[in-house]
Amino acid sequence: MSSLQSLKRKRIFILVGMILILGTLLALNILRPSEEEKTVSVFSQRLLGNDLKNASEQEREALRKDWENLTKPTREKIIRQVMRGRLGEMRKKISGLTAEQRKARIDEDIEKMRERYKNLSDEEKQAARERMNSGEARVMIEKVMGFYQNELTAKERAELDPLMQEWFNQIENLSQ
């Protein structure tokens, strides 16, 4: 009888072991990020990094080509992740500032936007105009506005409205 019980125990241990191994493999496969998630993470980090400010035109063009090769849902996920990242950065930067200091910072950002727009060459304006007149750009602007309305507090929107107005003015100038 003990050999029968021993055989039964071995079978139970083997069965439990196989279930544990299969469960572990299944859990690892489920928890492993998909290729799309990896792409979203890598691309978002590239966009959130400050290295783009110092990137050459060739690097920016390579980034645009990579962007065009992404699927629409992947692009939307990246846009949302980047917007949330920028919002977090903004909130962190202004967390200890007074209302006057926040207004001064926004005025400074508006001036920087105007300066960058003024320094665009005719070719850069034409390329931006072509991108702005695409259907995808309109969808992106709608998503940005939805994010602006849904993710920012009323106080943040009130403070950022002048910045948004400048952005809209530049978009309007480019789309003409």
Secondary structure in CASP SS format (residue, H / E / C, confidence):
PFRMAT SS
TARGET T0000
AUTHOR 0000-0000-0000
METHOD secondary structure of the structure
MODEL  1
M C 1.00
S H 1.00
S H 1.00
L H 1.00
Q H 1.00
S H 1.00
L H 1.00
K H 1.00
R H 1.00
K H 1.00
R H 1.00
I H 1.00
F H 1.00
I H 1.00
L H 1.00
V H 1.00
G H 1.00
M H 1.00
I H 1.00
L H 1.00
I H 1.00
L H 1.00
G H 1.00
T H 1.00
L H 1.00
L H 1.00
A H 1.00
L H 1.00
N H 1.00
I H 1.00
L H 1.00
R C 1.00
P C 1.00
S C 1.00
E H 1.00
E H 1.00
E H 1.00
K H 1.00
T H 1.00
V H 1.00
S H 1.00
V H 1.00
F H 1.00
S H 1.00
Q H 1.00
R H 1.00
L H 1.00
L H 1.00
G C 1.00
N H 1.00
D H 1.00
L H 1.00
K C 1.00
N C 1.00
A C 1.00
S C 1.00
E H 1.00
Q H 1.00
E H 1.00
R H 1.00
E H 1.00
A H 1.00
L H 1.00
R H 1.00
K H 1.00
D H 1.00
W H 1.00
E H 1.00
N H 1.00
L C 1.00
T C 1.00
K H 1.00
P H 1.00
T H 1.00
R H 1.00
E H 1.00
K H 1.00
I H 1.00
I H 1.00
R H 1.00
Q H 1.00
V H 1.00
M H 1.00
R H 1.00
G H 1.00
R H 1.00
L H 1.00
G H 1.00
E H 1.00
M H 1.00
R H 1.00
K H 1.00
K H 1.00
I H 1.00
S C 1.00
G C 1.00
L C 1.00
T C 1.00
A H 1.00
E H 1.00
Q H 1.00
R H 1.00
K H 1.00
A H 1.00
R H 1.00
I H 1.00
D H 1.00
E H 1.00
D H 1.00
I H 1.00
E H 1.00
K H 1.00
M H 1.00
R H 1.00
E H 1.00
R H 1.00
Y H 1.00
K H 1.00
N C 1.00
L C 1.00
S C 1.00
D H 1.00
E H 1.00
E H 1.00
K H 1.00
Q H 1.00
A H 1.00
A H 1.00
R H 1.00
E H 1.00
R H 1.00
M H 1.00
N C 1.00
S C 1.00
G H 1.00
E H 1.00
A H 1.00
R H 1.00
V H 1.00
M H 1.00
I H 1.00
E H 1.00
K H 1.00
V H 1.00
M H 1.00
G H 1.00
F H 1.00
Y H 1.00
Q H 1.00
N H 1.00
E H 1.00
L C 1.00
T C 1.00
A H 1.00
K H 1.00
E H 1.00
R H 1.00
A H 1.00
E H 1.00
L H 1.00
D H 1.00
P H 1.00
L H 1.00
M H 1.00
Q H 1.00
E H 1.00
W H 1.00
F H 1.00
N H 1.00
Q H 1.00
I H 1.00
E H 1.00
N H 1.00
L H 1.00
S H 1.00
Q C 1.00
END
